[in-house]
Amino acid sequence: MTTDQQEQLLSYNGDVLIFQLIKEKSSQASSSKINKLHVRQMTFDTGTKLFVETSTGSFSMSGEGVEIIKSCCASCFRTGILRPYILLKKRKKGGIKYILLFLYNFNKFEVALHFKLDYELKESVKVLDGPTVLWSYSKQLFYISPQTGTVLCAPVQFSSIKWVGNIKGEGTVVLGTRSSSLPGGRHSIAKSDALIWGTECFAYALEKQQVLTGAAFLPHAYGSIVSCLHIWKAETLKNKFRTLIVAVTCKNQLIFFQDGLPKDVQQLPFEKPCSIQMAVVEGDSQLVVVTFASGDICAVWKHNFQSNINAKEDSSSVKDLQQNCFLTIKALETRLQAGFASVQELQRHLHLKRKVLIESCNALINMVEDRKHILPSTAKEGLVSLWDETEKTPENDTSTPSVPQEEFVEKVWFRVAEDNLVVAVKLMEAFNLQLGDVSLSLIMHQKCPSVSPMRCQSNVVTLKKAILAEHASCWQLEPSPKRVKLDCRNGNEYNGRPFQMKADRTKVFTAVTQLSPFLAWHQVHCKVLLHAKKKNYKDGNPQENQRLSLICGNILLNLVEISSGKYSINLKETGSMQDLVALCAVSHKQSFQITSTDCTLNPINTWLQEQMECIPIKKFPEYVTCGKFGNLNGTLFRWNERTPLDGILTVFCRHPAVLFYCLHNFIEFLPPTCKIKHLRPGSKKGLAKQLALTLVKEVATLQHPFPSTLDFTENHMSPNYEENKGANSIMTLQHFKDAFRKEQEQSMLYINQRVSGATYRGFILKVFESQLKSDMISCQCSLLI
């Protein structure tokens, strides 16, 4: 058996593919030949610095005259995947058959297309994306692809093809030359001029089947001397076709063309250039690589056409470049390993942090449920315990006392408002009056993958009870904090216990958090935890407050029920306290004082009912909800008419734009004589201090009926309060309580004394001014309730 072989190399995805066509002829009498196409995938091993064979494949054909014409990479029109293709020819009776194979999985061949011609193709044949096989013969352009299914001929003639490729917006473009008719006849032009004007450079769009008339690639004078070229850029800007081309001529020149005009030229060091390619090195830098028939290679930087590299003479520079690349890769590998180690350390730290958080949550739950919690050993994790290892005694035991849930919780519920989850807790009235600084938090159940407390925004919603609201007057002369002050003055104090306001209001504590973290599970349980300070009294005297953390109950969040709208707010239909509280908790609350000098404020009710189409809530008639279509729908209003000429309008809205629209409509409706003042309530602590100071001054004013005594009180008592307001509040209250008793005894000495009318009027004026100031601060306090 005799063998003959043909070999070609192809670069594909960083690997080298070696195609070998082996022709085997049987030694028997039979003249049949077996042709086998083998492929080997070679991968470069950075450790051994050698190419290693990673896969092999083969394809068999019978017949004579089988040869490899071309191998290249092109994309498939169906998948867009770049694949290696190899074009074979096989001689048959009556013509030549051409077969285009593509390689997949690096070891299997499949026929992409085949066609038969009565002539032989030369090396100028091109394999383009699609794949499309394109060639020229007898000045005609032919092509075939899987879409066409047959060989087609373009309606233009080419003397030679210089470049074939894809241009954005134009598709496949063929750049070549053709003969042009000479103006005035050939006899009137010199021989050199005939050589220039007798050739025309033009571009033809294959899919559009038209010549690109507005494009300038090469001057016509260079059509016959350019041997090969590469198009860097070809695009349309401001309705004009722009081109950047580098070309090699038969005069051993490298020329740079811009928009069809030569811009720069470099003389090549060797003769007979045969191909030009682009190579990317050092990041985004590019080299123009020119190969010659002699096997020499020349490289020129794209940006300045300098730093020529000769493959023979400058081999030392190439070795230095390879050594630098090797050292750079080693340094990058070291940095990558260091970065990977840092990532692993961060992952271990995050895992440990998560374990500490979960253990802390479990300890908190066990503490409020009065269960013993055993802390795990910290030695294994390399941690140091922050808890003192001391035994518990009655003196140092600071654990939270256990309170049965039934004794202080009246109801727990939750609602869903857009992307917010609102959890509300209503406490027993007797237990509620003993608490201060109440807040809520949510803790996910222990069976969840991540047991952690959810970040919540706690708030207090106070509602007037419906039964008492029906019998209330149309306006109230004093705010609720002022009524507490007046009742305390009348002696309504219970054996040293703090005064308790009449239970005409319902107080609900809420927590608002994001709903999205809970939707990661189909169903999740959460514990509702209450934090507060309990007021303690001993022998009628206030003591230090006790901190409490109590479990109010559990809630079950089910994704199916939430998606069905079961827990959505529907205040118009239900009118329930649960929906009202949830809406108040997630809304922005803004209050405005409306005063009038010459007319009553009855039109405000008309504006709410007619303009805003508001509907009162049945169980809470002081609240009305807007029924207009659009963004205003669901906006909540509360109108508190304190006097016929004065009142406070409170708006609960979800977005600031809704508030601006309501104010714009409201201002246009009100008479011009009405004034609107935006009430900005201060902090609870600041208002409490101001209210305490004004109440002390008012009590001191009422205790002393003479101006001299009043002056003494203003000059001595107020500074003392200012000096002591930073001290302990309990001791300060006790100090003023003792001082009040002594001054009450002293004031009895002045009861039977007479004063003039002017003096008495001045005294009454002082009393009214102090009462007015305390009333204003009491009104601001009522906005925080």
Buried (B, 14 or more C-beta within 10 A) or exposed (E): EEEEEBEBEBEBEEBBBBBBBBBBBEEEEEEEBBBBBBBBBBEEEEEEEEBEEEBEBEBEBEEEEBBBBBBBBBBBEEEEEEBBBBBBBBEEEEEBBBBBBBBEEBBEBEEBBEBEBEEEBEEEBBBBBBBBBBBBBEEEBBBBBBEEEEBBEBEBEBBBBBBBBBBEEBEBBBBBBBEBEBEEEEEEBEEEEBEBBBBBBBBBBBEEEEEBEEBBBBBBBBBBBBBBBBBBEBEBEEEEBBBBBBBBBEBBBBBBBBBBEBEEEBEBEBEEBEEBEEEEEEEEEBBBBBBBEEEBBBBBBBEEBEEBBBBEEBEEEBEEBEEEEEEEEEEEEEEEEEEEEEEEEEEEEEEEEEEBBBBEBBBBBEBBEEEEEEEEEEEEEEEEEEEEEEEEEEEEEEEBEEBEEEEBBBBBBBBBBEEBBBBBBBBBEEBBBBBEEBBBBBBBBEEBEEBBBBEBBBBBBBBBEBEEBEEEEEEBEBBBBBBBBEBBEEEEEEEEEEEEEEEEBBBBBBBBBEBEBBBEBEEBBBBBBBBBBBBEEEEEEBEEBBEBEBBBBEBEBBBEEBEEEEBEBEBBEBBBBBBBBBBBBBBEBBBBBBBBEEEEBEBBEEBBEEBBBBBBBEBBEBBBBBBEEEBBEBBBBBBBBBBEBBBBBBBBBBEEEBBEBBBEEBEEBBEEEBEEEEBEBBEEEEBBBBBBBBBBBBBBBBBBBBBEBBEEBBEEBBEBBEEBEEEEBEEBEEBBEEBBEEBEEEBEEBEEEEBEEEBBEBBEEBBEEBBEBBBBBBBBBBBBB
